[in-house]
Amino acid sequence: MDRATFIKFRNLIYEQSGINIEEKKETLLVSRICKRMRALGIELDDFKTYYKYLMEDKQGREIVELIDAVSTNVTHFFREPQHFDFLSIKVDEWLKQGKRKFRLWCAACSTGEEPYTVAMIMHERCSQYQSVDCKILATDICTKVLKKGEEAEYEEDKLDSVPLKYRQKYFKRIGKNGATKKVYGIIEPIKKMVTFARLNLATPPFPMSGPFDVIFIRNVMIYFDNAVRSALLNDAYRLMAKGGLLFVGHSESLAGLLNTELKRILPSVYTKE
């Protein structure tokens, strides 16, 4: 791929998703683009024809497919478990104070492991109380991972990070994938707590009305530049309830990006004062 064509693709992906592809990632980008070109029957060295195809696709279906191919989706249940320990403590406090309505948002939900972890935690904390209304919004830009999340079916090795008591309580075996691997499904009461929707985090303001008591924006801002990060955080702040929590990935620095009214209370955990 010549430099001018690489820059065209990089700019298009940035405009459509906020994903900032550095020059050192050119080889990775080319391999992802070739995946789409193979699917369409376009010659693998004819990148300009594929770009023209993208530009002429008035319904925008192919740009969605390209963003799906470019997106990195690494996740697992109970990832960064300290966050869920703190969430449990905070939810217990809220419940004891009489709070019975909870709204949570997992902003980059991938294949659903994060929102279902949140749902299991919330169910565990809230089940001893009556009339608790808890809903979790799970969003991602990638349509394929959203479909997987809605299916809520996971091969046995995906459950390795799930504590045994949660595995026994919130999963049921539903069959085998192929000849060997066992498949487990999330039980219906947990599935019903989570709503999946496509959302581009690079295009605030977002359509949700909020307020959210808890927002997870974890391990996604590393793919954005500071302009996109700042806009995303500002709109997340707008959507947070007073006293609400924001969780970000442990490897993500928010230095210079934070609204002054967001207070850091733990590493990678913030609250709205």
Wavefront OBJ file of the C-alpha trace (Angstrom):
o trace
v 0.000 0.000 0.000
v 1.458 3.398 -0.965
v 1.683 6.119 1.673
v -1.061 8.319 0.221
v -3.558 5.434 0.243
v -2.548 4.461 3.788
v -3.204 8.025 4.941
v -6.630 7.997 3.238
v -7.640 4.804 5.039
v -6.200 6.020 8.341
v -8.108 9.308 8.128
v -11.345 7.561 7.143
v -11.141 5.133 10.069
v -10.362 7.998 12.450
v -13.323 10.036 11.187
v -15.710 7.094 11.475
v -14.544 5.553 14.759
v -11.993 7.740 16.520
v -9.456 4.905 16.290
v -6.021 6.437 15.801
v -3.856 4.103 13.710
v -0.177 4.930 14.073
v 2.267 4.528 11.217
v 3.890 1.529 12.900
v 0.526 -0.267 12.666
v 0.401 -0.065 8.864
v 1.047 -3.794 8.426
v -1.797 -4.628 10.807
v -4.147 -2.246 8.987
v -3.254 -3.758 5.618
v -4.010 -7.279 6.877
v -7.415 -6.179 8.209
v -8.255 -4.393 4.952
v -7.217 -7.460 2.950
v -9.660 -9.502 4.992
v -12.507 -7.310 3.734
v -11.168 -7.285 0.168
v -11.108 -11.084 0.119
v -14.712 -11.145 1.322
v -15.705 -8.832 -1.531
v -13.632 -10.546 -4.225
v -11.382 -7.522 -4.783
v -7.774 -8.153 -5.865
v -5.587 -8.034 -2.742
v -3.202 -5.403 -4.127
v -5.978 -3.134 -5.426
v -6.451 -0.939 -2.341
v -7.634 2.064 -4.350
v -10.548 0.068 -5.775
v -11.585 -0.949 -2.254
v -11.341 2.654 -1.050
v -13.523 3.736 -3.981
v -15.999 0.995 -3.039
v -16.151 2.401 0.498
v -16.759 5.928 -0.758
v -19.544 4.810 -3.108
v -21.360 2.684 -0.520
v -24.217 5.089 0.207
v -25.777 2.844 2.881
v -22.514 2.759 4.828
v -22.577 -0.987 5.375
v -18.996 -1.602 4.272
v -17.494 1.038 6.556
v -19.201 -0.780 9.440
v -17.619 -4.025 8.238
v -14.212 -2.347 7.992
v -14.466 -0.860 11.485
v -15.474 -4.310 12.753
v -12.347 -5.757 11.115
v -10.056 -3.037 12.482
v -11.420 -3.031 16.040
v -9.430 -4.868 18.689
v -11.626 -6.857 21.061
v -9.691 -8.259 24.014
v -11.744 -8.992 27.095
v -12.556 -11.566 29.731
v -14.833 -11.990 32.729
v -13.750 -10.188 35.929
v -10.942 -8.364 34.135
v -9.143 -6.026 36.572
v -10.982 -7.604 39.538
v -10.162 -4.768 41.955
v -12.739 -2.679 40.117
v -15.475 -5.193 40.840
v -14.422 -5.498 44.478
v -14.792 -1.733 44.837
v -18.079 -1.722 42.921
v -19.467 -4.320 45.350
v -18.480 -2.188 48.341
v -20.004 0.965 46.841
v -23.261 -0.729 45.820
v -23.629 -2.143 49.339
v -23.254 1.404 50.688
v -25.868 2.751 48.286
v -28.312 -0.036 49.129
v -27.939 0.594 52.860
v -28.653 4.271 52.189
v -31.941 3.269 50.531
v -30.982 3.512 46.879
v -33.064 1.110 44.760
v -32.558 2.321 41.199
v -29.257 1.719 39.378
v -28.180 2.629 35.871
v -24.799 1.469 34.597
v -23.012 1.856 31.269
v -20.231 -0.312 29.846
v -18.975 1.900 27.032
v -16.764 -0.595 25.170
v -18.431 -3.885 25.994
v -16.854 -6.130 23.340
v -18.393 -9.644 23.457
v -20.234 -9.037 26.717
v -17.894 -10.359 29.404
v -17.652 -6.960 31.124
v -21.379 -6.098 31.284
v -22.287 -9.625 32.352
v -19.653 -9.444 35.095
v -21.247 -6.182 36.225
v -24.698 -7.789 36.060
v -23.581 -10.731 38.210
v -22.064 -8.366 40.780
v -25.212 -6.230 40.863
v -27.488 -9.266 41.162
v -25.342 -10.649 43.970
v -25.495 -7.381 45.923
v -29.131 -6.477 45.211
v -30.919 -9.830 45.457
v -31.457 -9.553 49.206
v -33.386 -6.302 48.760
v -36.887 -5.856 47.360
v -37.914 -3.728 44.368
v -34.430 -2.998 43.042
v -34.427 -1.639 39.487
v -31.074 -2.284 37.809
v -30.324 -1.838 34.101
v -26.999 -2.010 32.277
v -26.325 -0.444 28.871
v -23.573 -2.221 26.914
v -22.231 -0.417 23.842
v -19.564 -1.047 21.234
v -18.796 0.115 17.709
v -18.328 -3.444 16.430
v -21.547 -5.141 15.318
v -20.076 -8.652 15.444
v -19.118 -8.467 19.108
v -22.507 -6.986 19.979
v -24.200 -9.987 18.390
v -21.961 -12.302 20.380
v -22.824 -10.435 23.558
v -26.532 -10.704 22.901
v -26.170 -14.458 22.374
v -24.502 -14.728 25.818
v -22.881 -18.078 25.021
v -19.257 -18.774 25.902
v -16.906 -21.708 25.485
v -15.729 -23.299 28.716
v -12.232 -21.788 28.640
v -13.750 -18.286 28.637
v -15.044 -19.019 32.143
v -11.587 -19.619 33.623
v -11.547 -16.183 35.269
v -15.065 -16.537 36.722
v -15.069 -17.427 40.459
v -16.585 -20.857 41.069
v -19.641 -19.594 42.968
v -20.544 -17.277 40.094
v -19.942 -19.999 37.522
v -22.266 -22.374 39.324
v -24.946 -19.765 39.950
v -25.072 -17.724 36.763
v -24.123 -20.092 33.922
v -25.797 -23.158 32.477
v -24.338 -25.684 30.089
v -26.091 -25.561 26.733
v -24.093 -27.964 24.562
v -20.894 -28.285 22.628
v -19.255 -26.196 19.935
v -18.097 -28.719 17.392
v -16.838 -32.006 18.736
v -15.019 -31.034 21.903
v -15.598 -27.661 23.532
v -18.373 -27.249 26.072
v -20.524 -24.126 25.777
v -22.177 -22.284 28.652
v -24.901 -19.657 28.558
v -25.631 -16.774 30.914
v -28.874 -17.437 32.779
v -31.917 -15.438 31.684
v -32.277 -13.105 34.722
v -28.734 -11.833 34.131
v -29.223 -11.509 30.357
v -32.330 -9.399 30.925
v -30.353 -6.843 32.925
v -28.180 -5.961 29.915
v -29.140 -4.081 26.737
v -26.661 -4.036 23.835
v -26.422 -1.171 21.332
v -23.968 0.116 18.729
v -22.304 3.395 19.679
v -19.358 5.315 18.272
v -17.456 6.744 21.244
v -15.771 9.290 18.972
v -19.013 11.145 18.228
v -20.373 12.776 21.390
v -22.789 14.042 22.537
v -24.296 10.605 23.007
v -28.042 9.950 22.708
v -28.514 8.504 26.200
v -30.204 10.717 28.764
v -28.570 9.271 31.871
v -27.775 9.815 34.628
v -25.569 6.774 35.137
v -24.484 5.718 38.604
v -21.535 3.782 37.186
v -19.677 4.101 33.875
v -16.971 1.740 32.644
v -14.698 3.119 29.892
v -11.905 0.604 30.190
v -9.069 -0.278 27.842
v -10.491 1.592 24.853
v -9.045 5.104 25.194
v -5.603 3.726 24.376
v -6.802 3.587 20.750
v -7.825 7.280 20.720
v -5.876 10.506 20.556
v -6.241 13.174 23.241
v -8.902 15.116 21.341
v -11.221 12.093 21.195
v -10.387 11.075 24.773
v -11.180 14.538 26.103
v -14.511 14.774 24.263
v -15.470 11.275 25.421
v -14.651 12.030 29.060
v -16.519 15.341 28.985
v -19.686 13.664 27.749
v -19.280 10.798 30.209
v -19.090 13.433 32.936
v -22.319 14.997 31.651
v -24.046 11.615 31.821
v -22.806 10.687 35.315
v -24.983 11.026 38.376
v -23.592 13.131 41.187
v -21.568 10.771 43.353
v -21.385 8.289 40.488
v -18.324 6.252 39.570
v -16.119 6.188 36.474
v -13.820 3.204 35.924
v -11.020 3.353 33.346
v -8.336 0.818 32.461
v -5.345 0.558 34.774
v -2.997 1.311 31.875
v -4.849 4.455 30.791
v -3.600 7.853 31.908
v -6.117 10.694 32.123
v -3.506 13.348 32.894
v -4.605 16.658 31.430
v -7.928 15.270 30.209
v -10.106 15.336 33.313
v -12.915 17.677 34.187
v -11.883 19.391 37.431
v -15.002 18.069 39.171
v -13.994 14.445 38.593
v -12.087 13.314 41.664
v -9.693 10.366 41.653
v -10.539 8.107 44.585
v -8.514 5.020 43.655
v -6.126 4.127 40.839
v -8.287 4.200 37.666
v -11.475 5.034 39.646
v -13.067 8.492 39.694
v -16.198 10.076 41.148
v -18.317 13.073 40.205
v -18.520 15.525 43.065
l 1 2 3 4 5 6 7 8 9 10 11 12 13 14 15 16 17 18 19 20 21 22 23 24 25 26 27 28 29 30 31 32 33 34 35 36 37 38 39 40 41 42 43 44 45 46 47 48 49 50 51 52 53 54 55 56 57 58 59 60 61 62 63 64 65 66 67 68 69 70 71 72 73 74 75 76 77 78 79 80 81 82 83 84 85 86 87 88 89 90 91 92 93 94 95 96 97 98 99 100 101 102 103 104 105 106 107 108 109 110 111 112 113 114 115 116 117 118 119 120 121 122 123 124 125 126 127 128 129 130 131 132 133 134 135 136 137 138 139 140 141 142 143 144 145 146 147 148 149 150 151 152 153 154 155 156 157 158 159 160 161 162 163 164 165 166 167 168 169 170 171 172 173 174 175 176 177 178 179 180 181 182 183 184 185 186 187 188 189 190 191 192 193 194 195 196 197 198 199 200 201 202 203 204 205 206 207 208 209 210 211 212 213 214 215 216 217 218 219 220 221 222 223 224 225 226 227 228 229 230 231 232 233 234 235 236 237 238 239 240 241 242 243 244 245 246 247 248 249 250 251 252 253 254 255 256 257 258 259 260 261 262 263 264 265 266 267 268 269 270 271 272 273
